[in-house]
Amino acid sequence: MKRDTLRIVFMGTPDFAVSTLKTLVEQDYTIVGVITAPDKPAGRGRKLNTSAVKKYAVAQGLNVLQPTNLKDEGFIKELKALNANLQIIVAFRMLPEVVWGMPKYGTFNLHASLLPNYRGAAPIHWAIINGETKTGVTTFFIDEKIDTGAIILQKEIDITAEETVGSLHDKLMTIGSDLVLETVKYIEEGDVETTIQPKTEDLKTAYKLNRDNCKIDWNQDLNTIYNMIRGLNPFPAAWCQLENGDETLNVKIFNIGKERDTHNFENGELIVSKNELKVAVRDGYILIEEIQLPGKRKMDIKSLLNGYNFEENAKML
C-alpha cells in the first residue's frame, strides 16, 4: 500500500490531540475529515467555545464535523461519504461500532499510558498520583470496550521525581504524535502485527477525576500527598480547606516541595514563617510554593505571606 492511498479521518478535541493532527498535516497526509466536540457556551457571557482541534482544523482549511450523537443517521451518512480508509482517535469519545468498524484499514487510538495499565479517562494524572516512575504512550486498534484493543506500538518514558501532570502531559503529547506517525507508516507498509492485551485482574485504572478524589487528605503519608498534588498540578488542581481563625476557605494547591522530618505537630497544622508555609503530615512537611484562594489568582507563597495573615492555630483540613 502506498501513502497516497490513505484517506484519514481524525477525531479529537483538546490540545493533546492538536499536536498529532498538526504532525499528520505537516507530513502531507490526506485528512478528509476532522471530527470534534460540538461548540459549547462558556463563561459569564455564555459565548460559544470551540475545541482546540476545531480551531486548528479550521485554520488549515480542513473539513470539520461536530456530531452530538455519533449514532445519528445523518452523521453516519456524512462520515461514509468521506470515503476514509483509516481513522485516528486522540482524546475523543467512545465510538460505536458502526463508526470504528467503518474504515478498511481500521480505527486506532492513541492512549497516554502503557496499556493495559491505566485504561480510562485520566491516565497521565493517575500515573503520577500512584507514584509511578515510568509511563508512556500506546497505539491500539479500537474494539467494543474502552482501551482494550490490540496494541500496535508503545513507547516508554521516565517520570521524574518532580514531574507534574502539566509537564508530563506535554512530553507525552510530543512522543504520542511521533508514535501516531510511526503507526501510520506501519499501516502503510501493510501486515501490521499486533499484541493482544493480557486479561489481568490487578490492573491499575485511570478513574475519572472528580471533586472528591481531588481533595487532599492530610492524614496520609508524605509521599502519597506529594504525589497526589503533583498529579493534579496544574489541572484540575488538588484542593482542601484552610481553617484560619473564624473562616474556612476552599483553596487549591499547585507547586510544592517536601521535607522528610520527625515532628510533634498534628496532621494539617500550618507552620508559618516570613518566607515559608509548611503543612505538617506523617513523616514530614509539605512545603507550599503556589496556592490559590477563593476568587483570587494563584500566587507564589511569598506574595501570599506578604498580604495574608495566618492565625496561630491555622490548619489545613
Secondary structure, DSSP 4 states (H G I P E B T S, - for coil): --GGG--EEEEE-SHHHHHHHHHHHHTT--EEEEE-PPPEEETTTTEEE--HHHHHHHHTT--EE--S-TT-HHHHHHHHHTT-SEEEEES-PPPPHHHHT-STT-EEEEESS-TTTTEES-HHHHHHHTT-SEEEEEEEE--SSSS-SPEEEEEEEE--TT--HHHHHHHHHHHHHHHHHHHHHHHHHS----BPPP--TT--EEPPP-TGGGB--TTSBHHHHHHHHHHTTTTT-EEEEEEETTEEEEEEE-SEEEEE----PPTTBEEE-SS-EEEEEBTEEEEE-EEE-TTS--EEHHHHHHH-PPPTT-EE-
